[in-house]
Amino acid sequence: MKRFCHYVQYLGLRFLIFILGLMPESVLIKFGEFMGFVLTKVMPNRYKRSIVDIKKVFPKKTNKECQDIARNSWINMGRIIVEFAKASKMTEGKILSKFRFENCEGFFKDNHEGKGGILLLGHFANWELLGLATAIKAKKMAFVAYPQNNHYVDEYITKLRSAFGSTMISSRNPFFASCRALKRGTLLAVLPDQSVGASKLYMNFLNRPAEISPLPAMLSLKAGVPIYCLDVFREGKQIVARCTDVLYPPKEKYSTQVLYDFSKVIKNKIESNIIKHPSDWLWAHNRWKRENEVRAEMEKDKIRDHQKTTK
């Protein structure tokens, strides 16, 4: 029965994408924005939670400013859905015309020369469309992506994401496959801005206790490759992808402390993008769903560190 339900969901998705693909782009964008607005009504509790999260991150902003950020973020989510659906009908040139890459020549050049590197992204603007655009410009591209529970949907989404030759690596066990890809000279995109289920570090994210993925730092340290930090945001009708920094792995010998410190530097880069472009980030995700548990773990770590220093 479960398999049948999954197949029906898959057919529904295919039909939706087919219908969206028939719409003129101007109508499509308006429809996507309307979809985003409807989602705020369909999922009111999640929408209200996103406003609360924004207020906690930006305590100096007014209630109206926080509500505007939340509404624009949810409207952007609707745009992401329709833009990605339309992308299957777009040419390479059409997709690239939607982006303005700034200061990105370096990592694309390195990629074409066979050098591995990590592209630090997040759930900003339209990360799905950005994945297609970077795959078009890169020679060898891979993404760490969370697999869908529905096998049919997962295969179809993977096919759409891989339309321009990129490889998908499951986020459920990504380390070894990612290392092999980096050693083959692949540009590996990671999106470590959401909550983490398995391997994780505990630290403040936007001044609130949260689980942080050590994957980008660990891969950079183990494979000896740089991390290219991208700020991604909408500006008019285009999406800007701006490389703001290149992080090189520390020269110190690998240790849990080195991993923690480097992960903190990476985390700060993501925070900076959120603070600069809050409406472009996916606030619908429950980023701090285990905040109390993480706070307790952080307190335990403080006690253990204090005990070590007093011995």
N, C-alpha and C positions, 0 to 999 in steps of 0.2 A: 504493500500500500504506500509506503514511504517513497519507494522508487517511482511509483506512478505519480504521486503528488509533485515530486521533484521534476518529473518530465513535463507535467502541466505547467509548472512555474517557468520552466525553460521555454516552452512554446509561447507563453505569455510575454516573456522578455523579448523573444525574437519578433513577435507581432508588434510590440511597442516600438522597438527599434526600426522596424520596417515603416511604420506610420510616421515616426519622427523624421525618418530619412526623406520622406516625400514633402515635408514642409519647407517653404522658402526660409532662408536663414533668419530674416528679420522677424518673421512670425514665430519661428522656433525659439529664438531668444526670449521673446515676450512670454511664450508658453512656459519656458523653463523657469522664468522668474515667478510666474503665477504658480507653478508647481511648488516652488520653494515656499511661497506664502501659504499655500494649502497645507504643506507639511507642518507648519507652525500650529495649525488648527487640529490636524490629525494626531500630532504628538505633543499636546500642550504641556505635559509634565517635563518632557525632555527640553522643550523650548524654554520653559520657565527656569529650569536648572541651568541652562546655558547663560541666561541673563544673570543669575546669581553668581555663576563662575566669573563672569566678566566684571561684576561689581567687586568681587574679592581681589581680582587681579589689578583693577583700576579704581581704587577707593576714592580717588579725587574726581572721577568723572560723575556727572549728574545721572540720575535715573534715566532720563531721556537719551543721553549719549550712550549709555550701556544698552538700552533697548534698541537703539538704532544700529549699534554694532551687531547685536544678536540677529536682528531682522535681516540686515544686509548679508550676514554670513549664511543664514538659511536660504535666502533668495539665491545666493551664489551656489549653494548646493543643488538647487533646481537647475541652474544653468550648466553645472558640471554634467548632470545626467544627460541633458539634451545635446550638449556639445560633443560629448563622447559618443553618443549614439549617431550623430551626424558624421563624425570623423570617418566612419567606415566607408562613406561615399566620397570622401575628399581626396584630392591629389596631394602629393608631397608639397607642392608649391602653395596650395591653399592652406594647408596646416601651418607651414612655416610663416605664412603671411600674418598669422594671428599672434606671432611672437616677436619680441625684440630682445635679442640676446646681447647683453652688455658685459664686456670684459671676460668673455667666455672662450676667446680664441685659444688661450693657453691650454686648457684641458682638452679641447677638441684636437688641437695639434698633437699633444702628447698621445692621445688615443690613436690617431692615425699613424703614429710612429711606433705603435705596439706597446706603449707603457700603460700599466694598470693604474687605476685611480678610483676613488670613491666620491660619488656625487651626493652631497648632503642636501636632501630635500625635506619637505614636510607636506602636510595636507593644506596647501595654500592655493588660492586662485583656482586653477584647474590642473591638478597634478597628473591626471590621466592624459590630457591633451599634451602636457609638457613631456610626458614619457614618450609619446609618439614623435614629437618634434626633435627631441634630443637623439632618439634612435635614428632619425633621418640624417642628422648631421654627423653622428658618430660612426666610426668604422665597426666597432664591436661593443655592444651594449647589453647590460643585464639589469634586472630589477629584483629586489627582494620584495615579494608581495604576499599578502595574507590570502591563503586559498579559501574559496567559497565552500560552504558546507554541502551545497547542491552540486553534485559531480557534473551534471550536464551544463549548469550555468558556469561552473568553474572552467570547464573546457572551452566554452564559448567566449567568456571574458578573456581568457588567456590567449585565444586566437586573435581577438581584437587588439589586445595589448602588444602582441608579437607581430603585428601586420607589417612592420618595417624591419624585421630581422632581429629584434631583441629577444633575449632569453629570460624566462621567469624562473626565479628561485623561491621555493616555498619558505615563508618566514617561520615555519614550525621547526625546522632544523637547518638553518641556513649557513652555518659557519664553514663547513668543509667545502661545500659546493661554491660558496663565495670566494674562498681562498684559491680554489682551482681556477675560477674565472679571472681573478685579479692577476694570477701568475701567467695567464694566457694573454694579458694585455687588454683586459676588458674594463670599460668604464661602468662601474657598478653603482646603481642608484639605490639609496636607502632612505626610508622615511621613518625616523625613530622618535617622532613627536607624540605618539599615542601611548596608552598604557601597555605594559608588558606582562605577558603571562608566565613565561619560564625564567630564563636567566635574566637577572636584573640587579640594578644598584639602587640604593635609597638616597635621595637628596631632594632639596627643594626645587620645584619647577614653578617658575613665576611666583616665588615666595610661598608655595604650599607643598607639603610633603607629597612626594610622588615616586613611582617606580620609573627608573631610567634604563633604557637599553644600552648595554655596553658594546653592542655589536660593531658600530662604526669604529670606535676606538680600538677594540680588539683586532679587527681586521687590518686596520692601518698599522698597528704595532707588529702583528704577526707577519703580514705580507710586505711591510716596509714601503707602503704606498701613501701618497698624499690624499688629503680630504679637501675637496673643492666645495666651499660654502656658497650656496645660492640664496639670495633674497628673491622671492617670487610674489608678484602682486599684479593686480589689474590696473591699467592706466588707459582710460578711454576704451577703445574697442580692441586694444591689444593686451597681451599679458607680457610683463617684463620679467626676464630671468637674468638677474645680475649677480655675477660672481664677485663677492665682497672680500673673500679671503681664501688663502690656501694654508691648511694646517698640515704640518709635517710631523710624523711620529717622533716623540721624544727619544733622545739618544740614550737615556738611562736604561739599565737592564730591566726587562719586563718583571713587573710585580703587581700585586693587587692595588697597591697605592698609586703606582704609575697609571694603571688602567682607570682607577677612580678619578684621578686628577685630569687626565686627558678627556675622559667622558664629561667631566664638568665643563671644560672649555668648549666642547662640542655642544653641550646642552645650552650654554650661554648664547651661542650663535643662533640657535633656534628661537630662544626667548627674545632675542633682539629683533628678529623678523616679525614675531607676533606683536611686539610692542609698537613697532613702526607701522604695521599693516594689520590691525586686529580684525577688520571686517573680512579680510581674505582668508582667515584661518577657520578651520572646521571646529567651531565651538559645540556642535551637536554631539561630538564624541564625549563620553564621560571620562575625562582625563584623570580625575581625582577620585575615582570610585572606591579606591582602597586607601584613602587619605588617613583614616584613623589607624589602620594596621601599620601603615608605613611610618607614621609618627611614632608609634610604639617601638618599632624596630630601630628607628633613628635614636630614640632615647636609650635603648639597650646598647647601641654602638657607642654612644657617648660615655655610658657607665663603664663599658669594657675598656675604652681608651683611657679613661681616668684612672682605672685600676692599674693599667699597664705603666702609666707614668709615675704612679705613687709607689710602685714596688722598688 
